[in-house]
Amino acid sequence: MELRASATTSSPLPTAVSPPLAQLHVVSGRRLFTELLGQALPGFTMVEARPERIGSGLARRGDVVIVDGAQRWRESVMPETVLSFRAQGAEVLVVLAGNDPISAARWIEAGASAVLTEDASVGELHDAVVRLARGEVLLGVAVREGLLANLRVRRHEEEQRHAPFRTLTKRESAVLHHLAEGASPEEIARVSFVSLNTVRTQIRAVLTKLGVNSVVAAVAAAYRTGWLSPTD
């Protein structure tokens, strides 16, 4: 699903437009992101808002909050951030790094008023901010429901993929982590303070529950399904 119809970045800066809002809040840890927004939206009063201060009552009704969606956000923080500003009467516009419908849907589900991508033109960004400040609805019901439906499908698929891994005991999960790090059964037994036979029994249980025939296949499945990530 296309989030933006235009990828133009060379649009001239809007002029002679009186911003209908008191403040424009920017939630981002990237200084360049905030500075570029300041250049793209002349005439607006720009206020930097850190995620750790979202409950400070900084926003007011009629304000617009731009959230840097390109940063890594814990999913638990997303609704907290959005809902805090929405509770203060502000509208929330999330700017994503790429055209990812699932990321857009997560923010919409969290309560964002609208979503744009970084390749949106200056004119599109300015128009979105002004319209939100006026209390207009940018996201149509059909688009919103379509995004959320895709998100529900994705979560169901993830649930199905992760189901076998949830059958693992805590000890079996730890063994799989060790195997993914390249540890041998002997090394796992030593650091876990159990016998080698116990570790081998746990490995067999992991393979059986995951429906694979080798340690390599088990580790590959863990990464492929997202149960393990390269940063684990």
Secondary structure, 3 states (H helix, E strand, C coil): CCCCCCCCCCCCCCCCCCCCCCCEEEECCCHHHHHHHHHHCCCCCEEECCHHHCCCCCCCCCCEEEEECCCCCCCCHHHHHHHHHHHCCCEEEEEECCCCHHHHHHHHHHCCCEEEECCCCHHHHHHHHHHHHCCCCCCCHHHHHHHHHHHHHHHHHHHHHHHHHHHCCHHHHHHHHHHHCCCCHHHHHHHHCCCHHHHHHHHHHHHHHHCCCCHHHHHHHHHHCCCCCCCC
